[in-house]
Amino acid sequence: MTLAFGLLVALLLSAPALAFAPSPTTSALVTLYVAVVIGTIGLELRPGEAAHVAKVSRRAAVVAAIPVLVMALQLLPAPGLGNPIWASAAAALGQPLTERITIDLGASVGAIGFYLVAAATAIATVGVASDRHRAEWLLFALTGVGTLMAATAVVHDLTGSTFLGETGMPTRGVFDAGAALGVVFAATTANLAVERYETRRGRAAMTTVQLIEGLSLSLGALLVCALAVGFFSGGLLAFAAGCGFATFAVSVAVRRLGMGAWVSTGLAAAVLAAAAMIAAGNWSGEADIALRFAATSGVLASEQRMVSDAGAGGSGAGTWPAVHRLYRMPDEPVRPPPTTAARIEVEFGWPALWGAIVLAVLLVAELVAGALGRGRDSFYSSGAAAAVVVVAIETFRDASLFTPTITIVAAVTIGLGLAQSKSRSAH
């Protein structure tokens, strides 16, 4: 699977550059590229690898199908359940209109396509990363991307330049998210070096010098990412990176000490309870929780009204710009959502936000279970679970998750964790 592997690595390495070109053309090119990768994998995938892909992604596919179903239902006629804007438009035009939850069919169809591209990228990664040597190189690429994005954020702040966006979003938020994920990737790479040294055997085994070199590079990357997150950003970003690192460390410790899955579950519950208490302590009640921790220069009054007016059904996937045009003042520009959580509330309704968090928890549980059930190479699933924790917390800080850059990085990470959650030899 040499060609497919090369194409996937090239897509991953180009992800940071996509942050500087957020446009429909970029999204279309990424979609076409992912389609080529999927087609290439279909030609190169061997029967044993295909069986492995089906085995490890079965339950995750069920979880991933839920958002698609919700977005598809938003497109269907829904008399009595449609967005109130349809009734207003019908009254203005003097003719009946078909009620739907979404107020913009084209935008919602585009959102479904964007999500399917992310899911396809994850599936492609599962196929490519079923081989442990290719999985190693994908992890190295992820660590390199995270470190590059962290270094870019550090240089940006040290030089006082504005090439990451004057308002801090969306470009700066993308690089902050990459730095936070880089903390997890660097820790995972360091664990890889240690495990390869512990299980060395044969003439091609890792030497002590190679171990020192590998740890030095990994810890250097960890230092750069931690510097970008803790010193230059701080706040919820540092909290997200810390929770991700703690998730990875706990998962590794539980597996090494053989304490069992129930201990891991208890520790995870303790971490979630601590996170909830910290969030409650910092929440003054002055703003919706979806906006309270926004990292932008200031949440506009129109955005606050949009979130507070969001009902249980939302306005439809991909419709944030259309809704913002209705709420903004005449001299107010249409800008991206301040957080992913705010966008989910507006487009899908407030129940969907907490439903998304539940889906993230289920995905983390699946990945941690895979890590605890493995012997060697368990760090891939542990690292992917930690990355999901980082992204879930960052949902309340910025809107980077819906950008092509973080979508690609997150999809590859999840695919890598799923691919290595079970050993191919165990089948």
N, C-alpha and C positions, 0 to 999 in steps of 0.2 A: 504494500500500500504506500509506495514511495511518493507517487504523484499527489495523492490525496493528503498525505501528511505534509508535504511541502506547501500545498495550497492553504491548508488550515493554519500552519505556522505563519505564512505570509499575511493572512487575514488578521491574525492576532497581533503581529508586530506592527501592522499598519493602523491598528485601532486608535492609538493616541493621536495620530494625524487627523482622524475623522472628526475629532472634537473641534477643529478649526474650520470645518466645512459642513455645518449642519443645514442640509437642504434636501428637498425631495429628490433631487438628482443623486445625491450621495446615497440616500436610502435605497433608491432604485438600483444603483450599481452594487451595493452590498447584497441586495436580494438576488441579483443575477449571479454574483460571485458565489454566494452560498449554494445556489442551485447547481452551479458547476461542481462545487465540492461534493455535494450529495450524489450527483451523477457519477463522479469519479469513484467515490466510495462504493457505489452499487456495482461498478465494473470490477473493482479490485478486492471486494470483500470475499473472504473465503467462508465456506460453510460453517466451520468451527467458530469463526469470529461473528458470523451472523447469529448463531445460536446464543453466543455470549451477550450480544447486544440486546436480544429479546429477553434474555434472562434477567439482566441487571436493570433494565429500564421499564419493566412491566408496571410496577406499582407507581413509579415516578410519572409514567405516561398518563395514568389515571388522574393524578393530581394536576398535571399540566393541562389536561383536557378541560378542566372546570372553567378556567377563564375564557377559553374559546367558546364554550357553551353559553356562558353569560353574555359575551359580546354578540354572539349570533342571535340570542333572544332579543337583544336590544334593537335589532334590525327588523324584527317581525311586527306586523300590525298588532297593536295592543289597545283596543277600545277600553276606555275607562282607566287605563294604566299609563297612557302616554304622557309625555311631558306637557305641562300647561301651555307651552309656547305654540303647540299645534292649534289649540282652541283660539288663542289670540290671533294667530295668522289666518285662521278660517274666518273669524269675525271681520278682520281687516279686508280680506279678499272677497267676502260675501259668498263663499262657496265652501262646501265641506272638504276637509283634508283627512287623509288616513293618519290616525294617531300611532305614533311609535315612541319608544323610550328615547331613542337617539334623535337629536335635532339636526344632525348632519350625516346623511347616509354615506356620502363619499368619505368623510373623515373617519367614520367608524369602520368602513371596509378597509381603509388604509391602516388603521390601528390593528385590525385582525391580521393583516399581512405582515406588519412589523413583528407581532408576537409570534407568528408562525416561523418567521425567519430566525428568531431567537431560539425557538424550540428545535428547528432544523439544525442550527449550529451546535446545540447540545447533543443531538442525536449523532451528528457527524463526528463530534469529539469522542463519543462513546465507541464508535466503530474504529476510529484511529487509535485511541488510547487503550484498546484492549491488549495491545502488546506493551510489555513493561518498559522496553527500551524507548519506544516512542512516547510513552507516558512520562518518562524522565525528561525528555527534551521539551515536552509541552510544559512541564513544571518549570524548567529553566527559562523558557520563553515568557511564562507568566511572571516570574520573578523579575526578569529583565524589564518587562513592560511596567510593572508596578514601581520599580526603582527609578526608571526613566521619568515617569510621571511625577514621582516625589521630588526628584532632582530638579525638574522643570519648575515645580511650585516653589522650591527653595530659591532657585536663581531668580525667579520672578519677583519674590519679595525682597531679596537682597539688593537687586538692581533698581527696584522701584518702577519697573516697566508696567505696561498695561496690556501686554499681548494675551493675557488670560481673561480679558473682559473687565471693563471698568466697574460694572455692577456686581462682579463676583459670580455671576451666573450667565449662561450655563457653563462656559468654558472652565472657569476656576473650580466650580463644584465638581466637574468631571475629573480634574486632576487631583483634587482633594480625595475623592472617592478612590481613585487609582492608588494614591499613597496609602490610604487605610487598608486596602486589600493587599498592597505590597508588604505590609507588616506580617500578614498571615502567610503570604507566599514565601517570604524570606525565612520565616520560622519553619515552614514545611521543608524547604530546601536544606536547611541545617539538619533537620531530623533525618532526611534522606542520606546525607553524608555520614552521619553517625551510624545509621542502620546498615549501610553498605559496608562500613568498616567492621561492625560487629559480626556480620554474616559472611565475611570474606573467606574465600577458599579458592584454591587453584592458582595458576600462574598469573591470571588476569585480575587477581584480587586487588582491592584498594590498599595502598601502602599508607604508612603513617604520614608521610609527606603529603600525599594526595588528600588525606583527611584534613590536615591542617590548612591546606590550600582551599578545600571546599568550605570548611567552616569559616575561614577568613572572608571569603567572598560573600557567603550567606550572612554573616554577622555585619559585614560592611553594608550590604543592602538593607538589612534590618535597621541599622543605625540611621541611614539616609531617610528611610520611610518613617521611622519613629520621630526623627527631627522635623520632618515636614508636617507630620500629624500633631505632635505634641507641642512644639515650640512655635511654629508659624500659623497653626490653626487653632488647636485646642478645642475646648467645649465639647459638643456632642460628637464631633469627629474623633477626638481622642478617646472618648468613652466607647464609641463603636469599635475602634481598633483594639482597645483594651479588652472588651468583651469577646471579640473574635480571637484574640491571642489566648485569653483564658479558656475559651471553649476548646481550642486546639490543645492547650497544655493539659487540661483535665482529661480529654479523650485519650491522649497519649499515656498519661499517668495511670488511668484506670486499666488500660490494656496491658501495660507493662507490669502492674502490680496484681493483675488478675482479680480485681475486686468485683467484677460482675456488672451487668447492665443496670441493675437496680441502684447501685452506688452512683453511676453516671447520671441516671435519671434524677436522683436526689440532689446531686450537685448542680445539675442544670436548673432544677426548680429553684434552688437557693439563689443562683445567679439571676434568674428572671425576677424573683421576688425583690432582690436588691435593686435591680434596674427599675422596677416599678416604683419602689419607694423613693429612689433618687429622682425619678421623673416627677412624682407627685410633690416632692419637696421643692422642686424648681418651677412648678407650674402654679402661677399666681391666679389662674382662672380668668385672666384678662383676654385671652385668645384661645381659639380652638386648638386642641392638642396637635392637629395637623399643621398648624402655623406657628405654634409656640416656640419651636426651636429652629425656625428658618434662619439660614445663614446669609440671606440676602441683605442688602443695605437697608431694607425697610419693607415691611409688608404693606401693600397699598390697601386703602379702605375698600376699594372695589373687590379685591381678593378676599378680604374678610367677609364681605357681604355674600360673595359667591359661595364660600364654604358654609357659612351659617344658613344659607337658603337651600343648600343641597338636600334633597329629600332622600328617601330610601332607594329610589330607582336610578337617580343620577340623570345626566343629560346625554349620555352616550359616549362610547370610547372615542378618544381623539378629538373631542369637541371643546376642549379648554379655550382655544383661541376664539371660537364663535361665541361662547358664553361670556368671555371677558369683554368682547366688543359691546355686548349688551349692558354690561355693568359699569364700564369705565366712564370717566368724565370726558368731555369733548377734547380736552388738551392732554389727556392721559394716553401714553403709548400702550399698545398691546405687547405684553412681554411674557416670557415663559412662566409656568407656575413656580412659586417659591419652593415648594417641596413636592416630592412624589406622593406623599400622603394627601396633600391638598388636591392634587390632580385626581387621585383615585376617588376621593369623596365627591368631587364635583361631577366626574364622568360616570361613576358607578354607584354612588350613594354611600352613606356612612357605614352601612353593614358590610359593604365590600371591603373597606379598609381593614376591618378586624378579621374578615374572612381571609384576606391576603396574608395577614400575620399568622393565622392558623395554618394555612398552606405552607408557609415558610417553616413553621415549627415541625410539621409533618415531614418536610423534606430534610430538615436537620436530623430528625429522629431516624429517618431511613439511612442517611449517610453515616451517622454515628453507629447505628447497628451494624452496618457493613464494616466499619473500622474495627469494632470490637470482635467481630466474627472472623477476622483475618489474622494470619500470622505476620509475615513480613508485608511491606508495602501498604500497611494500614493508614499511613500518614496521608495518602492521597485523599481518602474519604474524610479523615479528620480535618484536613485543610479546607476541603470543599464545604464541610459543615460550618467551620469557622467563618468562611467567606460569606455564606448565606446569612449568618448572624450579623456580620458587618453591614451588609446591604439592607437587611431588615431594619436595623436601627437608623441607618442613614436615610431611610425613607422619610423620616421626620425632620431631616436637616436640609436636604436639597433635592433637586429633581433630576439628578444625574442618571438614575436607573433607566429612564426612558430615552437616553441618548445612545446612538449606535456604539460608541466607545465602550461604555460600561456594560451595555447589553451583551456585546461580543465577549468581553472579559468574563462576565458572570456566567454566560452560557458555556464557554469553554471550561471554566472551573467546575461547574456542576457536572458537565459531561465527563470530565476527567475523574471526578470523585465517584461517579456511578460506575464508570468502566472498571475501576480498580476496587470497587466495593466487594467484589467476589473474585476469587481466583479462577482462571479459565481451567486449570487442572482439576478443580473441584467438580466440574460438570461431567 
